[in-house]
Amino acid sequence: MTSDKTLFIDGREVEFTNEPNLLEVIKKAGFNVPTFCYRPDLTSFGACRMCVVEIEGRGIQSSCTMPPEKGLKIHLNTERVRKIRKTVLELLLANHKRECLTCDKSGNCELQQYSAEYGITDITFPKLKEEDYQLIDDYNPSLVRDPSKCILCGACVRACTEFQGHSVLGFSGRGSNTKVQPMNGRFLSQVDCVFCGQCQAVCPTGAISIKSNIDDVWSKINNPEKKVVLQIAPSVRVAIGEEFNIDAGENTIGKIYAAARRLGFDLVFDTNFSADLTIMEEANEFVERLTKGGVLPLFTSCCPAWVRYVETHHPELISHLSTCKSPQGMLSPVVKEFLPKYYEGYTKENTVVVSVMPCTAKKYEAIREQLIGETDIVLTTQEFAKMVKSAGIDFKKLNSEEANSPFGQYTGAGTIFGASGGVAEAAVRTAYNIVTGEELQDVDITPLRGVDANHRTKDTIVDIKGTKVKVRVVSTLKEAEKSLKEIKAGTSDFHILEVMACPGGCINGGGQPVSCLDSSIKEKRAQGLYEEDKSLDLRKSHKNPDIIKLYNECLGGKPGSEIAHHLLHTSYSDKFKGSYKDIS
């Protein structure tokens, strides 16, 4: 095998190609090196020192920051290496609130995992006193910060900066007084956090966790006076299986419907249905703006983190936002308004709408002043999986079931909402029909697809019978900021701007099963959505018979009607007026 690109790991010759560091070469060769701070989609930091290896002639080196070189002789588990790792673990545990049994991350905590693997039973360093721990920050609807569990790996700081570009979290202090916190030690609710949850998604411990609403849901399910209705977001179906040892990307929606009924939900609907509904309204809105001189480019409004970002950072651009509610925001009022028309015993007052979302920011969306009282409780994918496990349901053995009617049927256009580019692609499929009265033949708009770091900004031009419509898709707010600068400078030439705050879109949302150690997982999830889209007979939102029925029976016969505008559209507000409002 000897070539210009080989090295040796514990005496075994290994070839490397374009790996950015030794750690990736080691992983590709089938070895595992522990690390807390390394995340493939973030810059290498080398802070935790857990990934150290011993290299002949070089001594102890951090494998996440050292590039591979020809002929290196690397040893993974020498006495020196293991002693360093054990010492690091002991030091971290000495400063860590060790209440594992009641920690949200228990069983999924990297510190807990490595401590067990390295046999840490006694800690020789003095433990912090209770009064030395900082206050828990849970004064927002989405996330909980417990600084006493922070190991200063910096992953959350890098995620906030490199994905969202505005550094809500940062390091403060020096030495033993170093902390990770928002500016001036404020709560997340007091700064411009968009609650995307990417900080939580990369945190190796319980220092940042999802604010749980599980008990609230059980309380409603066990209340005989309530009718509890569930809606399930598009990307949940290709991710939740990972919590039950099912491959990433496998579509488990039928099992989710079945599990929900066994948990006690009275009716189960699919947010894919209201994704189709969103497209009907949003495509209509876009065509109206395009043909009648409205404000362009049109910003999609499905991502609540993006909406909050515009409101807090660029309120002067609010008029670009589509007034359409997100699919979650549309289905909830439709259910409460029209469910009594189809099911006896349901009223606005006794119906509770619970949603399962890939996104922690959806919890914030549900309490927006313009939307409060519509979606009653938001669960993340992780929370719903916990409910299934605690109820003793064997998810893998469940037989697939169908969603309830009339808000359960959907098209492939609704499915692809979960991946970056899916909203814009779905909108174009229907906008073409609105403008021309004809059907777009090739509905696979592949230039808008791709969820890896190389596809965070995607442009394409769609020819609608001579009208050239330029569509731009971005994921992460850092990338979105570049497009906003173009708009402000008057140099932008795109008509639609789709933005998802999470890298790759909702398939990589802050409430999904942890995927930060394997970049391929979000690609598998996206592929699962595109496969379902391709397998369905109906792939355009305006072809959904239940959507057509809803408009004819309840929504004034067409998109943009008075009642449709009342139920399905919203407004926005300037949330930056000298200082950020405290939402607690």
LINBELMO-V204236 format. One record per helix or strand of 2 or more residues. SS is the DSSP state (A for helix, B for strand). FROM is the first residue (numbers start at 1). TO is the last residue. If there is no record, write none. Layout:
SS:FROM:TO ; SS:FROM:TO
This chain:
B:6:9 ; B:12:15 ; A:22:28 ; B:52:55 ; B:59:62 ; B:73:75 ; A:79:94 ; A:100:102 ; A:110:117 ; A:130:132 ; B:143:145 ; A:147:149 ; A:155:164 ; B:169:172 ; A:175:177 ; B:179:182 ; A:183:185 ; A:188:190 ; A:198:202 ; B:208:210 ; A:214:221 ; B:227:232 ; A:234:238 ; A:240:244 ; A:253:263 ; B:267:270 ; A:271:292 ; B:298:299 ; A:304:313 ; A:315:320 ; A:327:342 ; B:351:357 ; A:361:365 ; B:377:380 ; A:381:390 ; A:395:397 ; A:412:418 ; A:422:436 ; A:446:448 ; A:453:455 ; B:457:464 ; B:467:475 ; A:477:489 ; B:496:500 ; A:506:508 ; A:520:535 ; A:541:543 ; A:545:553 ; A:562:568
